[in-house]
Amino acid sequence: MNPLVAKRTVDMEIIGDWVEPNTRVLDLGCGEGALLDYLVQQKKISAVGVDLDFNKITTCVRRGLAAYQGDLTQFLRAFPDRHFDRVICSRTVHELSHPTEVIFEALRVGRTLTVGFVNHGFWKNRLNALLQGRKIRNEVYTTEWFDSRPANPVSVADFENFCATKGIRIARRAHLAGDWHTPRRTLPNLLAGFSLYDLAR
Amino acid sequence: MTDDLQVAAGPDSTPRHLAPGDVGLVAPRDFVWSQPFTFKSGQKISGFTLRYETYGRLNATRDNAILICHALSGDHHCAGWHSPDDKKPGWWNNLIGPGKAVDTNRFFIVCANVLGGCQGSTGPSSLNPATGTPYGILFPFVTIRDMVRSQKLLLDHLGVAELHGVIGGSMGGMTALLFAIEFPHFTHRVLAMATTGRESTQAIAFNEVGRQAIMQDPAWNRGDYSRDGGPRVGLAIARMMAHITYVSDASMDRKFGRKKKDNAAGDAYTLDMQFEVESYLRHQGQSFINRFDANSYLYITRALDQFDLAQAYGSLEAAFAPVEADTLVVGFTSDWLFPPEQNRALALALLRAGKRASYAELSTDLGHDSFLLESEQLYTLVRGFLERDQLYTFDYAI
């Protein structure tokens, strides 16, 4: 397994621990449905994914997952309060054009919202930016500036500040070191490579 | 549905019906139901005939059947060829065949002309046994539900124990959805494309113009006309207008632009045919009157307009409450007759009702008829939805 693929499975493990069996789970930005497929197999959840890409939806359908092609916010608006037990937004927040709106809508339609993101404040990212003076590039940020989509990177400190400012309760945190495996409890904004949060209203 | 999205497959040397992936020569059959049938309207007929075709074989457990549901002007001939000299194969020949997205090596395909139709199934042009003359407008009003119930009788007759899937575009999508509502245990998968839970005001308006074109034609004669007569002008105009709603501005522009007919008069100060698009639409109208009955057109467009799941069941969610099938809804970006929004609404309502539903949207510029598109992306999606159990086993051992 190459390092990046190994990293992809990390949030699966942790989210898999957090997800209760037989619950209704929505994955925002589900991609090809790897996480949902895993959760269906491990936790017998009832799963729905949302993504923008036709071919990714096709892969989800081939995997037997329910998947919806379309805009996240419009999708969320179509559901009543607390329709889902858990909404997952892993490795998607940095691509949202209106993160506050999506997060609040997700907290409305879900009892719990799981957010996972690459910590932009991780020391290697800081060092990389400082030394190169260019767009950060490493095994996580793999693309040159000119091959990248617009992104809105977020750090642990940004996210903690967001939750405090908006009055969002953080029920659970998991910070992982640069290997995305070893738990890292101290100085997460500097030392965590990947962080996961469970949020509630 | 337009007539001209089909392209015959196969290299020039191979007869088209023998091309790989083609179901080949097929023949329609008639299912005769000789007991009284009560329509949703309460009106009755003493029996009916459905003309249908099947491809592939029903398996021993009788659970590999897929029902194909046709659109307003479609019929039971959805794949293969009736004779080697046919100009065109069945209307969904690109999708259905051995090894194709709807694989006849794997599935038993059934497609019937709808009740109320005019391609061999009982409808307004059939003889009323009570009078010995065509029913005309004495034929009971037909609803999508009547189409569903009559086709269920056909499937029972064929020995189908349960449907692996039901597939349809446009009106066929409505039929497919209603199958899952009316017969939830029987229907395992629904694939509905370019469809709606109820037509928009605009779609009803277009249908009304078509109906008025027919009914204002003196030859309509309140539905009482001979087989080779009738409101041919009205029906042709109805078809010309409807055809425009099945395509798009972009696709018509690409096909015809403002090209003039070769024999168009030099100056434009004439009402004679000038543009190629005029000639094309006239041809569409003329070829339609040779194969379609005007009264059937009135009846089936009425059935389309009346279809309203939300109204019939209280809400879309209530309509979908009994559904046990997995549903895949496919919308097409350029479809302005049954636009993506209306397709999305179906998938969202199914999900709100706690059902397993997916929605995919294909970017095309061909308009409503995009569901007939030759598209590898669409084929992969359709095949994936129908065959997924066998396709993938993922290993998530970490």
Chai-1 contact restraints between the chains, C-beta under 6 A:
chainA,res_idxA,chainB,res_idxB,connection_type,confidence,min_distance_angstrom,max_distance_angstrom,comment,restraint_id
A,T9,B,I398,contact,1.0,0.0,6.0,A-B,restraint_1
A,D37,B,F394,contact,1.0,0.0,6.0,A-B,restraint_2
A,Y38,B,Y396,contact,1.0,0.0,6.0,A-B,restraint_3
A,F54,B,A360,contact,1.0,0.0,6.0,A-B,restraint_4
A,I57,B,A360,contact,1.0,0.0,6.0,A-B,restraint_5
A,T58,B,T380,contact,1.0,0.0,6.0,A-B,restraint_6
A,T58,B,L381,contact,1.0,0.0,6.0,A-B,restraint_7
A,T58,B,G384,contact,1.0,0.0,6.0,A-B,restraint_8
A,V61,B,S358,contact,1.0,0.0,6.0,A-B,restraint_9
A,V61,B,G384,contact,1.0,0.0,6.0,A-B,restraint_10
A,V61,B,F385,contact,1.0,0.0,6.0,A-B,restraint_11
A,R62,B,G384,contact,1.0,0.0,6.0,A-B,restraint_12
A,R62,B,R388,contact,1.0,0.0,6.0,A-B,restraint_13
A,R62,B,L391,contact,1.0,0.0,6.0,A-B,restraint_14
A,R63,B,Y392,contact,1.0,0.0,6.0,A-B,restraint_15
A,G64,B,R388,contact,1.0,0.0,6.0,A-B,restraint_16
A,A66,B,R356,contact,1.0,0.0,6.0,A-B,restraint_17
A,A66,B,A357,contact,1.0,0.0,6.0,A-B,restraint_18
A,A66,B,S358,contact,1.0,0.0,6.0,A-B,restraint_19
A,A67,B,S358,contact,1.0,0.0,6.0,A-B,restraint_20
A,Y68,B,Y359,contact,1.0,0.0,6.0,A-B,restraint_21
A,Q69,B,Y359,contact,1.0,0.0,6.0,A-B,restraint_22
A,Q69,B,A360,contact,1.0,0.0,6.0,A-B,restraint_23
A,Q69,B,E361,contact,1.0,0.0,6.0,A-B,restraint_24
A,A78,B,L348,contact,1.0,0.0,6.0,A-B,restraint_25
